[in-house]
Amino acid sequence: MRKNLLKSSGFPMPVDPNHDLGRIAWAASDSWYIKCVFKSNGKQLGFTWHQMINTQPDGTQFVSLESVFMNATDDVWIHKNAAIPVSDTANADADRLNVFTPYGGVTGDMQGMNLTYDFEGQRIDVHLTPTGEIEHQGATGLMDYGSLQSYEYGLVNMAATGTVTIDGVTYPLEEGSAWFDRQYGTLNQKQEPPLFVPGVASWLWLGIDNLTNQGGAVSFGDIYNPGSRMSFATFLHTDGTEVNVDADIKYDDIWTSSKTGFSYPRTISIDVPTEDFNVKLTSMAHTEDIEFVMPGENKGLSGCQCLFKMSGAYHGKKLNHACIVETIGDLCGEA
């Protein structure tokens, strides 16, 4: 067969969503993150689960495990975290999606995933069904933050079924929608001093799915480094095309934590005129318990994972469902 008769494999992408579900050997940080919003028994609930493998400059490796259980109706926010040395019981397989610790983990593939997790009585036992929609951060799956090259993609609009136990009550998922985020990266030595330093930088990350009845999604980043800001969005359209655009993100009703001194917003307004997108997000929390505090020198990585109520529109379609907002560091503090 002549070469010109070969079928094109498409645009060259730096990530392979099927292959890259497993552990990436060269990554300095290797992350699997699941966020889920659901209703049950008339209550608005949600959770985040995050497992990351970090490799220190001396070669030491450890698993960082974080989770937040959210019951916005009763204003219950429960954080669990642990740091575990990599071992036979805390690791991830390289050739498949099998991420595990003694508390549980996630297994599966692009056809279905199971997340089982039990941390001091707070429990997740859910099945996630991918729709085939993949959001590539930055539209290609690679973002260069100056000191960090971040490879990232998300499986969006996933149906979620099963149960979640929060504070002793087990809730069957109703109207469950999940986002599986896969991220890994390596230090980028091309710029000195580094432009992005976790613990010094602060940021917002937000993923909104179900933009239309047929699907679609958008992720937002708002990253602050000393003296600089980057606010941007990646839209995944229902036809599979993706686009990067500037985003106008404003924060209001700001509160200051008595534990860290960090400042966070209760309301967030986002406007993207080029995509006919405009929403207002209002925190569903009425307590400082949404903040998780990292100990010692990791204080700068403290932040919030919180359910927000969304109101607004995308191409004329009303958006009024709940979503989870991540804010890390002193997001609304002084520049």
Phi, psi and omega in degrees: 000133176292148183301326183289351178266353178294145177283134180293140175268005173093197184290136179292120183247142180282350178238152176235100187304327178287308185289324189276011173294330181276176183295140179260116190297323187273355187287136173284329173225138187222116195231139173234126188223134177230128172239143184217133175243133181205168174242155177197130179052039178078007182252150175265120187226170177186171174205157166234144176226131185218125174236130182227138173255121181250138175247119180281161180304331179275004179094352178295137181237139176215157178262127172259123184239124182225143175208150176226128177254128190236123171236091185291330182296318180260006179058048178248124182226114187240123181253139174226135177209156180204152172241121189232129175301141176299133182204188178293342181250359179217098186188198175208142178286151181274332189259004181195170176277099175211091185250125192212151167217175175300344180271353182123197180171197183235139178226164174134206181203196183288353176267335180182149181226145176241127176247116175238134189201132180218110182233103177051044175091345173275123193227143173234131175217086187229155174246132182245131181246110178295149178264351187096348177281129181233123176261119179264118180302130184075010179076341177245343183098007180226124176238133179254108182265011178098299178255358183214126170266119186248119174263127188205137172212161182226139169268115191250165177058031181286133173287137181236127177230159179129211182223153174226132179254122181234119175055041175088355180248129179264126183246122169286136184289132172236137180054042182282131177227131186232157177231120176260118183248126180245124184217137175210157185196174180219154178294140180251115187267008188284343182234133180220127002289159182297147182271340182225115182233105176305136185099335173255316176289162171227154183200160168248138168230135183215127173244125179242123178250185180054050180289331176225175177295338181266353180129220182085156182200166175212142172240142181241142171232139175223101191246126178249122167248165181308114176081007182215161179214139173233118179239122187206166179218149170241117179262132170256115180275162183292342177273004178094349178285154180228150182214143174259135182217157171289148179232136175265108184243123181238145181243138179220172180050056187279137177237154183245129182289136176282347182269320184244341187082000179284152180247139184225157179268148169265336176229144181226129177247132182232129179230126176230087185301324183294341179247009180053049183237128178208120180220159170238130180250132181236125181301139178264005181263149177232030183208156175285355183296348178290342181277132170256139186247121178274140185281157170055227185290350177271010182307324182297345178264008173293157180176202184227142165238116191216144172285133176237145173270129183254137172222136181157207184205154175226115184050042176086349178272129180293139175243120183217022180265170180278154176213163181256128180250133175253126173233130182236134179081187184280071191301320185250023179279191180284146179289000000 
